């Protein structure tokens, strides 16, 4: 068997690196005396019917990646409140309008309780730099840039 190429694996539905790596390593080790066409056919069948190959000691590892990973992007959408939570602004004349709008948007999240902007606040990632957001306990906000989480508050 010749070497499998990433492009060939992608064409038959092996979209992530773990799947491609397992396919190359396992077929190179256990199916080296098969033709390339036979190997691609087998890998296609594993992709189409992963449960049929799950109990096999050799092909089960490849099949598992298609059961646990459907190659679909994981997205979620959340409704925003109509009105933003209370916002205290200190030194409003020194704060950019974009930072205020950014904070008002963050305060429309369902987990937001209250917010504040300090006199030196300016636009940032997620929240304005110099902004403070109080959230409901037990509702962590993940992937917020530059935060320090203490007592249910996010400090920028």
N, C-alpha and C positions, 0 to 999 in steps of 0.2 A: 504494500500500500504506500502511496506517496503521501507527503505531508498535507494535512488539512490546512486550508487557509481560513483566516478570520472572515473574509468576504463570503466564502462558501458556507460557513457556519451561520453567519448573519442571514443569508438568503433562506435558510431552512428554519429560521426562528430562534436561533441561539443568540439572544440579544445582549446578555450581560456577560461580563468577564469571567465570573465563576463558572457559568455554564460552558463557555468556550474552553476554559482551562481544563475542566473535568473531561470534556469530550476529547480534547487532544491527548491528554495524558492517558485516559482509560483506553481509547481506541489504539493508541500507539503501543500500549503494553499488552492488551489482551486480543486485539484484532489485527495485528500486524501482517498476518498471512491472508487477509481478506483484500479484495479489490477496493479501490477508493469508492466506486459506485455502490458496492455492498455496504460499506461503512456509512456513507451518506444516507442510504436507504434506511439502515438501522437507526441512525440518529434522528431521521425524520419521523420514524414510527414512535420512537421514545418521546419526541416532542408532541406528537398528536395524541398519544395514548399513554401518558406517564404512569397511570395506575397499573397497567398491564406489565410494566417492567419494574415496579417498585420492590417486589420481593426477591428479585434477582440480585445476588451478591455483587455482580460486576456492574450491571446497568442501573441498579437501584439508586446509586449516588447521583447519577445524571437525572434520572426521573424525578427524584426528590426536589431538585431545583425548580422544576416546572410546577410542582404541586404547591410549594411554599412561595414561589415567585411567579405571578401571572404576567409579568412584564407589562403591567399597566401602571401608569403613574398614580401615586396615591395623592389625592387632593381632597381637600375639605373646604367647605364654605360655611360661613357663619353669618347670621343675621346681625345687623347693627341696630342699636336702639335709635328711635327717632330723635330724641333729645340727648345731648351729652350730659354726663355726670357733672357735678359742681366743679368749677375751676377757679382757683385763686391765682391771680396774677400780681406779682410784686414788681413794680417798676415797669409798667406796661409801655411807657413811652420809649424804653430802651430795647424792647423786644421786637424782633422781626415779625411781620404779619404771618409769614409762612410757618414760623414756629408755633404761633397761636393756633392756626388752622390744623397743624399736625397734631397738637395736643388735643384739640376738640375732637378730631377723628378718633384718636386713641380712647378718649373718654366715652365714645359711643359703643365700645366693646361691652358685651354683656357681663364681663367679669370686673369692669371698672367701677370703683366706688367714688373716687374723688381724685383731683389732680391739682398740681401747683406748678407755676413757672417762676423761676428766680429772675432777677433783673438782667443777668448775663445770658439768658436762654437764647439759643439759636437752633436752626434746623439740624436734625441728626438722623440716624438710622432708627426707624421704629418710633422713637420718642425724641422730642427735642433735647439737645444737650442742655442741662440746667432745668430739666423737667422732673417732676416726681409724680408717680402714679400709684394710687392705693388700689389694690385688687382684693377680691373676695378670698378668704383663706381657703386653701386646698385647691385653688385654681392656678396652677403654675403657668406662666407665660414662657414658652420655650423660644429659643433663637432670637432673643432680644439682644441687641448689640450694646455693649458697654454698660451692663447693669450690675448692680450690687443688690441682692435680694435680702432684706432683713425685715422680720416681723410683718410680712405681707406687703411691704412697700418696695417699689422699684425706684432706686435713686440713680440719677444720671449725673 
